């Protein structure tokens, strides 16, 4: 990891499975890059009006979210996007295919949302590392109101998603293209 850039503007050099951070001012939105200019992330609940979707930080007002795969450019709008590898300094990433498989398991599922305990950064870190963490919550949680570990809730949601897909006969497989130079997927 010597010489690794921790936070790089843009995503063109991102490998599938890496975290993307969308800078929306005081709060950032997080997702997992899947390649081809797309990201898996917490998106708007299905019935959200289009005009609300264009004011990204207002997602904190919702109590549920939907996991979607969308184009990075559509989410970012005019905001900066960063490939963020800062968690790699303290947590070992799961294999790239496992990260993408986990994302596919959650695809198009409605999940609870709470900006302090079950947010997009928790989701993205759970996919990449198997541990749900949010530094922006830690930064603002001066009273330590969120002393619980959200990883347990994400594991429960993941097991339920697998169970539901198994009951429907859905098999999740990650189709691998040739890995890009420097990517470990």
LINGI-V935972 format. One record per residue. RES is the residue in one small letter. PHI is phi in whole degrees, -180 to 180 (* if undefined). Layout:
{{RES;PHI} {RES;PHI}}
This chain:
{{x;*} {x;-61} {x;82} {x;-69} {x;-81} {x;-79} {x;-135} {x;-115} {x;-67} {x;96} {x;-138} {x;-65} {x;-98} {x;-70} {x;-95} {x;-54} {x;100} {x;-84} {x;-82} {x;-112} {x;-117} {x;-102} {x;-86} {x;-108} {x;95} {x;-68} {x;-120} {x;-110} {x;-105} {x;-126} {x;-155} {x;-115} {x;-70} {x;-114} {x;99} {x;55} {x;75} {x;-120} {x;-138} {x;-97} {x;-159} {x;-73} {x;-118} {x;-69} {x;-57} {x;-56} {x;-94} {x;-72} {x;-65} {x;-58} {x;-65} {x;-72} {x;-60} {x;-84} {x;-114} {x;-43} {x;-62} {x;-71} {x;-60} {x;-65} {x;-84} {x;-93} {x;-103} {x;-146} {x;-143} {x;-123} {x;-85} {x;-139} {x;-110} {x;-139} {x;-70} {x;-56} {x;-61} {x;-69} {x;-78} {x;-69} {x;59} {x;-98} {x;-78} {x;-75} {x;-121} {x;-126} {x;-84} {x;-112} {x;-110} {x;-64} {x;-68} {x;-61} {x;-72} {x;-124} {x;-129} {x;-78} {x;-67} {x;-70} {x;-58} {x;-54} {x;-65} {x;-69} {x;-60} {x;-67} {x;-63} {x;-59} {x;-61} {x;-66} {x;-61} {x;-83} {x;-53} {x;64} {x;-98} {x;-90} {x;-128} {x;-66} {x;-135} {x;-147} {x;-62} {x;-96} {x;-122} {x;-155} {x;-113} {x;-65} {x;-71} {x;-57} {x;-61} {x;-62} {x;-70} {x;-63} {x;-63} {x;-78} {x;-119} {x;79} {x;-136} {x;-85} {x;-137} {x;-147} {x;-70} {x;-69} {x;-68} {x;-58} {x;-64} {x;-98} {x;-90} {x;-69} {x;-93} {x;57} {x;-74} {x;-110} {x;-78} {x;-81} {x;-103} {x;-69} {x;-56} {x;-58} {x;-67} {x;-68} {x;-62} {x;-63} {x;-64} {x;-66} {x;-61} {x;-66} {x;-63} {x;-62} {x;-62} {x;-62} {x;-69} {x;-63} {x;-62} {x;-88} {x;76} {x;-88} {x;-104} {x;-99} {x;-139} {x;-97} {x;-82} {x;-99} {x;-84} {x;-61} {x;-63} {x;-74} {x;-50} {x;88} {x;-100} {x;-102} {x;-89}}
